[in-house]
Amino acid sequence: MSAQQGLRRLGSILPHGKTLPEEQWRARHRALVWLLWAHVVGLPIVALLYLIYTRIILEVIIVLFRIMESNIELVELQRRAVGPATPAPATPPSSPPSAPPPAPEPPAGV
């Protein structure tokens, strides 16, 4: 389809400034009234749901941050209860285990 044919088709769809036939006007009017009522009913419902879900999402975010905050506080309380973490004093390496003592000799003359 060429551009000129496309423009002609678009021109045939658009109004020409004449009045519409009564049946076509009524059909368009019914469609627009239906669309208007759908918005009257639907927009408040959508706005209410938007507010509710936004509130839920914000509450979940707040709860997550409070959980993280309480975990940090618990770690701090545990550190205070246990005391400062000091390294154990260095001990010299132990010597290798000595050989086991020799077995006692049996008594003489037995």
C-alpha positions in Angstrom: 0.0 0.0 0.0 1.5 3.3 -1.0 1.5 6.4 1.2 -1.1 8.1 -1.0 -3.5 5.1 -0.6 -2.9 5.1 3.2 -3.8 8.8 3.4 -7.0 8.2 1.3 -8.0 5.4 3.6 -7.3 7.5 6.7 -9.4 10.3 5.2 -12.3 8.0 4.6 -12.3 6.9 8.2 -12.1 10.4 9.7 -15.3 12.6 9.9 -15.9 15.0 6.9 -17.8 17.6 8.8 -21.2 16.2 7.9 -23.7 14.9 10.4 -23.6 11.2 11.2 -26.5 9.0 10.3 -28.7 8.6 13.4 -27.8 4.9 14.0 -24.1 5.5 13.8 -24.3 8.5 16.1 -26.3 6.4 18.7 -23.7 3.6 18.5 -20.8 5.9 19.1 -22.7 7.8 21.9 -23.5 4.5 23.6 -19.8 3.5 23.4 -18.7 6.8 24.9 -21.2 6.7 27.7 -20.2 3.2 28.5 -16.5 4.3 28.6 -17.4 7.2 30.8 -19.2 5.0 33.3 -16.4 2.5 33.3 -14.1 5.3 34.3 -16.5 6.6 37.0 -16.6 3.1 38.6 -13.1 1.9 37.8 -10.8 4.9 38.6 -11.8 5.1 42.3 -11.3 1.3 42.6 -7.9 1.5 40.9 -6.9 4.5 43.1 -7.9 2.6 46.3 -6.0 -0.5 45.3 -3.0 1.6 44.4 -3.0 3.2 47.9 -3.5 -0.1 49.6 -0.7 -1.9 47.8 1.6 1.1 48.1 1.0 1.1 51.9 1.6 -2.7 52.1 4.9 -2.4 50.2 6.1 0.5 52.4 5.1 -1.5 55.6 7.1 -4.5 54.3 10.1 -2.3 53.7 9.9 -0.8 57.2 9.6 -4.2 58.8 12.7 -5.5 56.9 14.7 -2.5 58.1 13.5 -3.0 61.7 14.5 -6.6 61.5 18.0 -5.7 60.3 18.2 -3.0 63.0 17.2 -5.4 65.8 19.8 -8.0 64.5 22.5 -5.3 64.7 21.3 -4.4 68.3 21.5 -8.1 69.3 25.0 -8.4 68.0 26.0 -5.4 70.0 24.4 -6.8 73.2 26.2 -10.1 72.7 29.5 -8.3 72.3 28.9 -6.3 75.5 27.9 -9.4 77.4 30.8 -11.5 76.3 33.3 -8.7 76.6 35.9 -7.5 74.2 37.3 -10.1 72.0 41.0 -10.4 73.0 43.2 -12.8 71.4 44.5 -15.7 73.5 48.1 -15.2 74.7 50.6 -16.8 72.5 52.1 -20.0 74.0 55.3 -21.6 72.9 54.7 -24.7 70.8 54.6 -27.8 72.9 57.5 -30.2 72.6 56.8 -33.5 70.8 55.5 -36.2 73.1 58.2 -38.1 74.8 58.7 -41.8 74.4 56.6 -43.9 76.7 58.4 -45.0 79.9 60.1 -48.4 79.6 58.2 -51.4 80.8 59.1 -52.5 84.4 61.5 -55.4 84.5 60.3 -58.6 86.1 61.5 -59.4 89.6 64.8 -61.3 89.8 64.6 -65.0 90.7 61.2 -65.7 89.5 
